[in-house]
Amino acid sequence: MSLENRPTRIVLVRHGESQGNVDDTVYERVPDHRLELTERGVEQARATGARLRALIGDESVAVYASPYVRARQTFELLGLSVGERDVRVEPRLREQDWANFQDPADIAAQREARNRYGHFWYRFTHGESGSDVYDRVSTFLESMHRNFETPDAPRNVVIVTHGLTMRLFCMRWFHWSVEYFESLENPANGEPVVLLRQPDLRYKLSKPPQQWDAGVTPSAGERASWL
């Protein structure tokens, strides 16, 4: 594959605030994949869209989006100038599976267990571990790279997905350690994370990720992931 065809930017976007972000009990009644954006989430997506349109300008763009309703709503509200053939709904970009209809008390207890066990390794009952999501993100990256093989590959790729999935995407792309991954915060709702192509055709993040655990010091290789 010619690396010259790689896009100028790969932009990861977390969906706007959803019903589940403000009300844990909604998972008892509504499947996770059907949760919608709140009014605040709608405004977050619109604001992010304005930023992205200013950043991308008239350059070509392709979009990959999680099939979850809140992610697809976020994409629509971004208002990007992209043809239908350049939008792919990609199930491998979905949220970590926690369960089907969820008992909030049980999920709260499992979250505590996950904090002790490790976010990457802990597998929710009837759901996935972070490492499971890492594996499907890895196969998605293989598919995405194949789409960069032609000279008419887009100059920008926008990926609308979920917070944990975004962190795992960057972990896989930049070869971060499990320890460093687990020290990172999720991006905020609606927040874009930009990977910029450098003169050597490699990518760097436009800014470093936020850490909730400053006691974990990134390695020299991990620090080289951002500008």
C-alpha positions in Angstrom: 0.0 0.0 0.0 1.3 3.5 -0.8 1.4 5.5 2.4 1.1 8.6 0.2 -2.6 7.9 -0.1 -3.2 8.1 3.7 -5.6 10.9 4.7 -4.4 14.1 6.1 -6.6 13.7 9.1 -8.4 11.0 11.0 -10.9 12.5 13.4 -12.5 10.4 16.1 -15.8 11.9 17.5 -17.5 10.7 20.6 -21.3 10.9 20.3 -23.1 13.7 22.0 -24.7 13.3 25.5 -27.3 10.5 25.4 -30.2 9.5 27.6 -27.9 6.9 29.3 -25.4 9.6 30.2 -27.9 11.4 32.4 -30.2 8.5 33.6 -28.7 5.1 34.5 -32.2 3.6 34.9 -33.0 4.0 31.2 -31.0 0.8 30.5 -33.7 -1.1 32.3 -36.3 -0.1 29.6 -34.4 0.8 26.5 -31.7 -1.3 24.7 -28.3 0.5 24.8 -28.2 0.7 21.0 -31.5 2.6 20.8 -30.6 5.4 23.3 -31.0 8.8 21.8 -29.2 12.1 22.2 -30.5 14.6 24.8 -31.1 18.2 23.9 -27.6 19.0 25.2 -26.2 16.2 23.1 -27.8 17.7 20.0 -26.2 21.0 20.7 -22.8 19.3 21.3 -23.0 17.5 18.0 -23.9 20.7 16.1 -21.1 22.6 17.8 -18.6 19.9 16.9 -19.9 19.9 13.3 -19.1 23.6 13.0 -15.6 23.0 14.2 -15.1 20.1 11.8 -16.5 21.9 8.8 -14.1 24.8 9.4 -11.2 22.3 9.8 -11.9 20.2 6.7 -13.1 23.0 4.4 -13.6 21.7 0.8 -11.5 18.7 1.2 -12.9 15.2 0.6 -14.2 13.2 3.6 -15.4 9.7 4.4 -17.3 8.7 7.5 -17.5 5.6 9.6 -20.2 5.5 12.3 -21.2 3.2 15.0 -24.7 1.7 14.3 -26.0 2.9 17.7 -28.7 5.5 17.4 -26.9 8.2 19.4 -23.8 7.9 17.1 -25.8 8.0 13.9 -27.8 11.0 15.2 -24.4 12.7 16.0 -23.2 12.1 12.5 -26.3 13.6 11.0 -26.0 16.7 13.2 -22.3 17.2 12.2 -23.6 18.5 8.8 -20.6 17.3 6.9 -20.6 17.5 3.1 -20.2 13.8 2.3 -21.9 11.6 -0.3 -24.0 8.6 0.7 -21.5 6.2 -0.8 -18.8 7.6 1.5 -20.7 6.9 4.7 -20.3 3.4 6.3 -22.2 2.2 9.3 -19.7 0.0 11.0 -20.8 -2.5 13.8 -17.2 -3.0 14.9 -17.3 0.6 16.2 -20.2 0.0 18.6 -20.1 0.6 22.3 -18.7 -2.0 24.6 -21.4 -4.6 25.2 -22.3 -4.6 28.9 -25.5 -6.7 28.9 -29.0 -6.7 27.3 -31.5 -4.9 29.5 -29.4 -3.9 32.4 -30.0 -3.9 36.2 -28.4 -0.6 37.4 -27.5 -2.1 40.8 -25.8 -5.0 39.1 -23.9 -2.8 36.6 -22.8 -0.5 39.4 -21.4 -3.5 41.3 -19.7 -4.7 38.2 -18.2 -1.2 37.6 -16.6 -1.4 41.0 -15.3 -4.8 40.2 -13.9 -3.5 36.9 -12.1 -0.7 38.7 -10.3 -3.3 40.9 -9.7 -5.9 38.1 -8.8 -3.5 35.3 -10.9 -1.8 32.5 -9.0 -3.6 29.8 -9.4 -7.1 31.1 -12.7 -7.1 33.0 -15.6 -8.8 31.1 -19.1 -7.8 32.0 -21.5 -10.7 32.6 -23.2 -11.5 29.3 -21.0 -8.7 27.7 -17.5 -7.8 26.6 -14.2 -6.9 28.1 -12.1 -3.9 26.9 -9.8 -6.5 25.3 -12.7 -7.8 23.2 -13.4 -4.3 21.9 -9.7 -3.9 21.2 -9.8 -7.0 19.0 -12.7 -5.8 16.9 -11.2 -2.3 16.6 -8.1 -4.0 15.3 -10.0 -5.8 12.5 -11.7 -2.5 11.7 -8.3 -0.8 11.3 -7.3 -3.5 8.8 -10.4 -2.8 6.7 -9.9 0.9 6.9 -6.3 0.7 5.8 -7.4 -1.2 2.7 -9.6 1.7 1.8 -6.5 4.0 1.6 -4.9 2.1 -1.2 -6.3 4.2 -4.1 -5.1 7.7 -5.2 -8.7 9.0 -4.7 -8.8 8.0 -1.0 -10.4 10.8 1.0 -8.2 13.5 2.6 -10.2 13.2 5.8 -11.8 10.3 7.7 -14.3 11.0 10.4 -15.2 8.2 12.8 -18.2 8.7 15.1 -18.2 6.3 17.9 -18.0 5.9 21.7 -15.6 6.9 24.4 -14.0 3.6 25.3 -13.8 2.6 21.6 -11.9 5.8 20.9 -9.4 5.2 23.6 -8.9 1.6 22.3 -8.6 2.8 18.7 -5.7 5.1 19.9 -4.2 2.4 22.0 -4.1 0.0 19.0 -2.9 2.7 16.6 -0.1 4.0 18.7 0.8 0.8 20.5 0.0 2.1 24.0 0.4 -0.2 27.0 -2.5 -1.5 29.0 -1.3 0.5 32.0 -1.3 3.8 30.1 -4.7 3.1 28.4 -6.2 2.5 31.8 -4.9 5.8 33.1 -6.8 7.8 30.5 -10.2 9.5 30.7 -12.8 9.1 28.0 -13.2 12.1 25.7 -16.1 14.3 26.6 -19.4 13.9 24.8 -19.1 15.4 21.4 -15.4 15.8 21.7 -13.2 15.3 18.6 -9.8 13.7 18.8 -7.6 14.5 15.8 -4.8 12.3 14.3 -2.7 14.5 12.0 -0.5 13.0 9.3 3.1 14.2 9.6 5.8 14.7 6.9 7.1 11.2 7.6 3.5 9.9 6.8 3.0 8.8 10.4 0.3 10.2 12.6 0.3 12.2 15.8 -2.5 13.4 18.0 -3.1 17.1 17.9 -3.0 17.2 21.7 -2.2 14.7 24.5 -5.0 12.6 26.0 -6.3 13.5 29.4 -5.2 11.2 32.3 -7.3 10.6 35.4 -4.4 8.8 37.0 -1.4 11.1 36.8 0.6 8.5 38.7 1.1 6.5 35.4 3.9 8.1 33.4 3.7 7.5 29.7 6.8 6.0 28.1 8.9 7.9 25.5 7.1 6.0 22.8 3.7 6.9 24.2 4.7 10.6 24.6 5.7 10.5 20.9 2.0 9.9 20.0 1.1 13.6 20.2 2.5 16.9 19.1 
